[in-house]
Amino acid sequence: MKAWTIRLFQGKVSLQLSMRWLVALFILSLVLIGLFIIALAAGSNWIPLHEVILQLTGYIDTHSFVIGTLRLPRILLAILVGSSLGVAGLILQAIVRNPLASPDIIGITSGASFGAVTFITLGTGIISMQLLPVAAIAGGLCTALLIYIISWNKGVTPIRLVLIGIGIAAILKAGISFMIVFSNAVVTTKAYIWLTGSLYAASWSDVSAMLLWMLIPVPILLVLGRSMNVTELGDDAAVNAGIRVQSQRFVFLMCSVILAGTAAAYAGGIEFVGLMAPHIAKRLTVRAFNRLIPLTALIGAILVLVADIIARTMFLPRDIPAGVFTAAIGAPFFIYLLFHNRNR
């Protein structure tokens, strides 16, 4: 199959582009653009698609409030959240070399949720709710560091990382349940909505803040992404190739934490996207890590955007959390993966 190699940043970043990869990227981009326009049109009041396009291109100004203030920030946030969760899951599956790894299974999402619920329970009425994302990100980072420290024994092996992550996640979920049980009804409602995962009331400040957080891991993934292909062959092969395995594993883990923690901070506990998106991407093209990143980001964005479209249009006037629908698809998908990998 014909392929092209593009070198960026004085050869530090190398991209090998195959026709199959380009076709998959093109089709996924078209699907996302189509869903983007449909999402802008869909709602309690349907806006004709041609008017949506005219509004976006500036030819009319009829729907500026509905599209520009209510729907567009929410849609963009859904795309950013889905992309972040998808890539975070791809990183974790590459680090631990386990197809069942994802931020919500290994404990990172639980850490972010614990930080957010602690803030909602103890900080509401005392501290501004604008600091909720900071609490969620801090919870995810602290949990990841705790998992990494406990897993360390002359280095960190993938199996220890997974098992300890699952154990820490279970403890954190118990702590979340404890706080919710002993909270008042108002706090409990806020916590449950956040834990389920909702993009309700998304604003432009949320979109810009999330973009800033995403700018941290993206350059790292571009520079180090190619070396992950060697690491996936095993630690011995990576060491023989001159890769500092433990340092690389820690850096990639922090990238995954930032992506997953930020997504949880601005959209709550949307689950299974980090599990599904990488697997779908691997079915579409070769398994090279650096080429999987954009495809996984697009698939994650599509999954969350579809879930949010269904959540806010299918049960009007109710606005159902998008996480309900990602879980409805993701749970059977997880069972399928367990069955498929039962003999491995």
Backbone hydrogen bonds, N-H to C=O, Kabsch-Sander energy under -0.5 kcal/mol:
donor,donor_aa,acceptor,acceptor_aa,energy
4,W,17,L,-3.0
6,I,15,L,-3.1
8,L,13,V,-3.7
12,K,9,F,-1.6
13,V,8,L,-2.3
14,S,12,K,-0.5
15,L,6,I,-3.2
17,L,4,W,-4.2
17,L,15,L,-0.6
18,S,16,Q,-0.6
19,M,2,K,-1.4
22,L,18,S,-2.4
23,V,19,M,-2.5
24,A,20,R,-2.3
25,L,21,W,-2.6
26,F,22,L,-2.5
27,I,23,V,-2.6
28,L,24,A,-2.4
29,S,25,L,-2.0
30,L,26,F,-2.2
31,V,27,I,-2.4
32,L,28,L,-2.4
33,I,29,S,-2.4
34,G,30,L,-2.6
35,L,31,V,-2.6
36,F,32,L,-2.3
37,I,33,I,-2.0
38,I,34,G,-2.2
39,A,35,L,-2.9
40,L,36,F,-1.6
41,A,37,I,-1.6
42,A,38,I,-2.5
47,I,41,A,-2.1
51,E,48,P,-0.5
52,V,48,P,-1.8
53,I,49,L,-2.1
54,L,50,H,-2.2
55,Q,51,E,-2.4
56,L,52,V,-2.4
57,T,53,I,-2.1
58,G,54,L,-0.5
58,G,55,Q,-0.7
59,Y,54,L,-2.1
60,I,54,L,-1.1
64,S,61,D,-0.6
67,I,63,H,-2.7
68,G,63,H,-0.6
68,G,64,S,-1.6
69,T,64,S,-0.5
69,T,65,F,-1.6
70,L,65,F,-1.6
71,R,66,V,-2.3
72,L,67,I,-2.9
75,I,71,R,-2.4
76,L,72,L,-2.6
77,L,73,P,-2.4
78,A,74,R,-2.1
79,I,75,I,-2.1
80,L,76,L,-2.4
81,V,77,L,-2.9
82,G,78,A,-2.5
83,S,79,I,-2.3
84,S,80,L,-2.5
85,L,81,V,-2.6
86,G,82,G,-2.4
87,V,83,S,-2.4
88,A,84,S,-2.5
89,G,85,L,-2.2
90,L,86,G,-2.0
91,I,87,V,-2.5
92,L,88,A,-2.0
93,Q,89,G,-2.4
94,A,90,L,-1.8
95,I,91,I,-2.6
96,V,92,L,-2.6
97,R,93,Q,-0.7
98,N,93,Q,-0.8
101,A,98,N,-1.6
105,I,102,S,-0.6
106,I,102,S,-2.6
107,G,103,P,-0.8
108,I,103,P,-0.9
109,T,103,P,-2.0
111,G,107,G,-1.9
112,A,108,I,-2.2
113,S,109,T,-2.6
114,F,110,S,-2.5
115,G,111,G,-2.2
116,A,112,A,-2.2
117,V,113,S,-3.0
118,T,114,F,-2.3
119,F,115,G,-1.7
120,I,116,A,-2.7
121,T,117,V,-2.8
122,L,118,T,-2.7
123,G,119,F,-2.6
124,T,119,F,-0.7
124,T,120,I,-0.6
125,G,127,I,-0.5
126,I,123,G,-2.1
127,I,123,G,-3.3
131,L,128,S,-1.8
132,L,129,M,-1.7
135,A,131,L,-1.9
136,A,132,L,-2.2
137,I,133,P,-2.7
138,A,134,V,-2.5
139,G,135,A,-2.2
140,G,136,A,-2.2
141,L,137,I,-2.5
142,C,138,A,-2.6
143,T,139,G,-2.0
144,A,140,G,-2.2
145,L,141,L,-2.4
146,L,142,C,-2.3
147,I,143,T,-2.7
148,Y,144,A,-2.4
149,I,145,L,-2.7
150,I,146,L,-2.5
151,S,147,I,-1.9
152,W,148,Y,-0.8
152,W,149,I,-0.8
153,N,155,G,-2.9
157,T,155,G,-0.5
161,L,157,T,-2.1
162,V,158,P,-2.1
163,L,159,I,-2.4
164,I,160,R,-2.5
165,G,161,L,-1.7
166,I,162,V,-2.5
167,G,163,L,-1.9
168,I,164,I,-2.8
169,A,165,G,-2.3
170,A,166,I,-1.9
171,I,167,G,-1.9
172,L,168,I,-2.5
173,K,169,A,-2.4
174,A,170,A,-1.8
175,G,171,I,-2.1
176,I,172,L,-2.4
177,S,173,K,-2.3
178,F,174,A,-2.2
179,M,175,G,-2.1
180,I,176,I,-2.2
181,V,177,S,-2.4
182,F,178,F,-1.5
183,S,180,I,-1.4
188,T,184,N,-2.5
189,T,185,A,-2.3
190,K,186,V,-2.1
191,A,187,V,-2.5
192,Y,188,T,-2.6
193,I,189,T,-2.3
194,W,190,K,-2.1
195,L,191,A,-2.8
196,T,192,Y,-2.1
197,G,193,I,-1.3
198,S,267,A,-0.8
202,A,199,L,-1.2
207,V,203,S,-1.7
208,S,204,W,-2.6
209,A,205,S,-2.2
210,M,206,D,-2.4
211,L,207,V,-2.2
212,L,208,S,-1.9
213,W,209,A,-1.9
214,M,210,M,-2.1
215,L,211,L,-1.2
216,I,213,W,-1.3
218,V,214,M,-1.5
220,I,216,I,-0.6
221,L,217,P,-2.5
222,L,218,V,-2.1
223,V,219,P,-2.0
224,L,220,I,-2.9
225,G,221,L,-1.5
227,S,224,L,-0.6
228,M,224,L,-0.9
228,M,225,G,-0.7
229,N,225,G,-0.5
229,N,226,R,-1.1
230,V,226,R,-0.5
230,V,227,S,-0.7
231,T,227,S,-1.7
232,E,228,M,-2.0
233,L,230,V,-1.6
234,G,231,T,-1.8
238,A,234,G,-1.9
239,V,235,D,-2.6
240,N,236,D,-2.3
241,A,237,A,-1.2
242,G,239,V,-1.7
243,I,238,A,-2.5
245,V,243,I,-1.4
248,Q,244,R,-2.6
249,R,245,V,-2.8
250,F,246,Q,-2.1
251,V,247,S,-2.3
252,F,248,Q,-2.6
253,L,249,R,-2.2
254,M,250,F,-2.2
255,C,251,V,-1.9
256,S,252,F,-2.3
257,V,253,L,-2.3
258,I,254,M,-2.5
259,L,255,C,-2.2
260,A,256,S,-2.9
261,G,257,V,-3.1
262,T,258,I,-2.1
263,A,259,L,-2.0
264,A,260,A,-2.5
265,A,261,G,-2.1
266,Y,262,T,-1.8
267,A,263,A,-1.6
268,G,264,A,-1.9
269,G,194,W,-1.9
270,I,268,G,-1.8
271,E,269,G,-0.6
276,M,272,F,-2.5
277,A,273,V,-2.3
279,H,275,L,-0.8
280,I,276,M,-2.3
281,A,277,A,-2.3
282,K,278,P,-2.2
283,R,279,H,-1.2
284,L,280,I,-0.8
284,L,281,A,-0.8
285,T,281,A,-1.3
291,R,288,A,-0.5
292,L,288,A,-1.5
293,I,289,F,-1.2
295,L,291,R,-0.7
296,T,292,L,-3.0
297,A,293,I,-2.3
298,L,294,P,-2.2
299,I,295,L,-2.5
300,G,296,T,-2.7
301,A,297,A,-2.2
302,I,298,L,-2.3
303,L,299,I,-2.5
304,V,300,G,-2.2
305,L,301,A,-2.4
306,V,302,I,-2.6
307,A,303,L,-2.2
308,D,304,V,-2.3
309,I,305,L,-2.3
310,I,306,V,-2.3
311,A,307,A,-2.3
312,R,308,D,-2.0
313,T,309,I,-0.9
313,T,310,I,-0.6
314,M,310,I,-2.2
316,L,313,T,-0.7
318,R,315,F,-2.1
320,I,311,A,-2.0
320,I,318,R,-0.6
323,G,197,G,-2.8
324,V,321,P,-1.4
325,F,322,A,-1.0
326,T,322,A,-1.6
327,A,323,G,-2.0
328,A,324,V,-1.6
329,I,325,F,-1.4
330,G,326,T,-3.1
331,A,327,A,-2.6
333,F,329,I,-1.4
334,F,330,G,-2.6
335,I,331,A,-2.1
336,Y,332,P,-2.3
337,L,333,F,-2.2
338,L,334,F,-2.4
339,F,335,I,-2.4
340,H,336,Y,-2.8
341,N,337,L,-2.2
342,R,339,F,-1.1
344,R,341,N,-1.4
